[in-house]
């Protein structure tokens, strides 16, 4: 890839053309959850609460949301080739923060100790095969996708968040993304392949059968443990909880109905648990880190299931 650092026009073309999306913090799209509640998070030292306020207010001219598809690109089997796909081109632009997604809720490109890493179901000839091969090549050479991203970001003075798509449903139609955990626990899902077939097409929420049921405590516990693993082992500055992928969490949503007050409280408590992973004493950070939430920008612009 040619060097685009000195040509502003070329840099703009790069940002427009590569797969990640540049988004803004605020405006209802993504909200930082870095400011402490009035009394602070339980057990959180005051200096860490103050540090989170400082981090919340840092300059973020552009947040670059990378969906992680770069590790599945042809030739992304070495650190240099991987970074050249989508990350090195952002240098010299107004990107101050990288939000990096490593996968689909329970299946990841980083070397997960909780959750799973792409490979087992990535058959030859499928879209998943390059992910499998590149991840294995990097691992054999002693590298991990998320460690490469965090080292690159910090080496160039950039902030980096781990993006967790909290209910991604790409595994409805991409079998190589469907984790063994989901295969072994169909009771945690909102539907089945058979119910999806009856729904006919993607205009019905029932088509997206692999969505997780957030009323199952086992689901919430597992998602929290995934984030605890990332927070404990990777040098990320924060975590983005992406509720937009996909905004159906409880069974009324399957019929375009909003969540009940008790179901909303389940989601509220879940968000607090995720926040406390980063802010609390057991969060794995030596300094307090930020959390961000991505949700619908306006209730009038989405269906009833989103508004829940």
N, C-alpha and C positions, 0 to 999 in steps of 0.2 A: 504494500500500500504506500502510495506516495505521501510525502510529508505535507500536511495541510496547515501547519502551525502558523505560517507567515502570511497566509492569504485569507482574510476575513470572509470573502465571498465563498471560497472553497470550504471553509469551516462550516458556513451555514448550510451548504449543500450536504456535507457529511451528516450534520445533525438532522437534516430533513429526511435523509435517505436511509439511515440505519434503523435497526428494528426497535430499539428502545424508545420510549416516549418521554419527552421533556414536559414536566407538569409543574405547576406552581403550588407552593405551600400556602394554604388558606383558601379563601373564596369558596368554602364549603366542599372543596374536592378532597383535600388532605389537610388534616388539622394536627398540629403538634400537641402532644399531651405531656409536655415537659414541665409545665408549671405545677408546683405542688398545691394540694388543697390547703385551705387556710391553716390547718393544724399540721400539714405535712403528712407524708405517708407514714403509717405506723412503724416505728422503729428506725426511721430514716434520720441520720444525723443532719443537723441544720446546714452544715457546709455543703452537703450533697444536694439538699433541696435548693440551695442558692445556686449551685453549679448547674442544676437542671434549668433554672430560670435563665441563666446566662446562655446555655446552649439553645434554648428555645428562641432566643432573640438574635442568634447569630445570623449573618447575612447568607441568604439563599436566593441568589438571583434566578437561577434555574435549578430545579431538581430533575435529574436525569433518571427516569424510571426504565431500567433495562430488564426485559422479561426473561433474560437468561438463555435465550436461544443461541447466543454466540458459541457456547460449548458444543452445540450440535452442528455447527457450520463445518464445511469441508476443510480439513487441514488444521483444525484447532486442537491439535494433539500435543503442542508444546506451549510453555508459558508465553513465549514471544508471539506465536501465531494466535493464541487465544486472546491476548490483550489487544492485538492489532485489529481484531474484528470490530469491536464496538467501543472499547475503552480508551485506547491511545488517541483516537481522533478527537476526543472531547477536550484534550489539553489545549489551553490557549483560548478557550471559549468562555462564556459566562456561567458555565456549570460549576456550582460550588458544592453540590451534594449528589451522590449516587444512591439511588434506591435499587438494590440488586435482588432479583427474584431467582431463587435456585430451583424452583419446581412447583408442583401442583399439590399443595396442602400436606400430603403424607409421603410424597415421592420427590427426591431431590437430586441435584447435581453435586452438592457438597457431600462429603463423606460423613453421613449422618450416623450418630450412635443411637438416636431416637428418631423414628421415621426410617425411610428406606432410600437407597441410592439407585438411580437408574441403572439397569443392567439385566436383571433376571428375566424380564418380560420383553426386552428389546430384541426382537427376532431379526435375523438377516432379512434385508429387503424392506424393512419398515422404516418410517421416519425416525424411530428411536435408535436404530443401529448406530448412526454417527455419534449420538450422545453416549451410548455404551462404550464405543471404541475410544473416543477422545477422553472420557473420564478415566477409563482404565489406563490409557497411556500416560495421562498426567499422574495418576496415583502410583503407577509403577516407577515413575521418575521422582516420586516423593512430593508430589504437589496435590493441592486441594483447591477446587474452583473458588470457594469463598475466601480462602486464605490469600489466593492470588489477587482477588478483587480488593480486599481490605488493605493488603500491602501496597498495591498500586495506588489506591486512593490516598492513603496516608503519606506515601512517599511523594505525592504531588500536592499535599496540603488540602486535600478534599475530605469532606465528611462522607461516611458511608453507612447506610442502613441496610439491614437484611429485610427483604420484603417477603412476608408470609401471606400468600393468597389463602385466606382462611377457609374457603369452601369452593375450591376450584373444581369445575365439572368437565374439564377437557377429557378426563378419563371415562366419560360417558361414551365417547366415540373413538378415543385413542387407547386401545387395550394396553399398550406398552407403558402408559402412565398410571394404570390401575394397580395400586399397591397390594401386596400380599395381605396386609392388615385389613384392607377393605374387602378383599376376596374372602377372607376367613371370618369376617364379621358383617354379613349382609344385614343383620338386624340394626346396624348403626346407620344405614343408608335410608334415604327418603323413598326409594322405590326399587324396582327390579328391571332387568332388561325386558321382561314380559309386560310390565306396566308401561314402560316407555313405548313399546310397540303399539299398545292400545292408544297411546296419546297421539300417535301419527307423526307429529313433527315438532320442531323446536319452538313453535309459538305457544306451546303448553308447558308450564313448569314441570309437569309430570314426565315430560320427555327426558329431563335431566336427572335420571334415576340415581346417579352416583353421588348426589349432594348429601352431605352429612346432616343428621338430625341433631340439632343443638339442644334438644331436651334430654338427650342421653348423657348422663354424667361421665360415662366412659369416653365419649367423644371429646368433651371439654377437657378432661384430665389428660388425654393423649396430646391434644393440641398444645396445652400448657407445657407438657414435658418436652415437646419438640422445641419450643422457644427457650425453655430452660437449658437444653443442650446447646443451642446456638449461642446463647448469652454466656454460658460458662466456658466455651472453647474457642470462640472467635472474637477478634478485636473489632467488633462493630460498634458504631457510635449510637445506634438505636435500632428499633424494629418498626417497620411499617406493617400494620395489620390491615390487609386489603379486604374489606367487606364487600367491595364491588364485584369480586370474583368468588362466589356468585351470590347475589342478594336474595337467597331463600334459605331460611334457617329452621323454620318450624312448619308443621304440617298445614296450617291454614294457608300458608304461602302457595301451596300446590294448587289452590283454587283462587289465586289472586286476592286472598283475604289477608288483612293485617294481623300481626301478632296480637295476642291478648295481653293485658297488663301483666299477668304473671309470667308470660313468655318474654316480654320485654325486660322484666326484672332478671330473668335468667341471663340474658345477653349483657345486661348492665353489670351483673356480678362477674361474668366472664371477662369483660373488658377490664374490670378492676384487678382481677387475678393476673391478667397479662401485664398490666401496668406494674404490679407489685413484684413481678419477676425481675424487672429491671431496676426498680427503685428500692426494693426491700433488701435486708441484710443478706439474703441467700441468692441474690440475683446474679452473682458471678462477676459483677463489675467492680473494679477498684474505684471508679468514679461513677456518679449517677448518669444514666443514659436517657435519651429521649425515646418517646414512642410517638408514632403517627397513626392516624386512622384514615382510611380512604373509604368514602361512602358516597351515596348519591348526592349531587350538588343541590338539588331542589326537589321537594316532594311533588310539585306540580309537573315535573318532567319525567316521572317514572311511574311504574305500576304500583298497585297497592302492596304487593309483596316487598318491593324495594323500600316503601315508606315505613315498613316495620322496623 
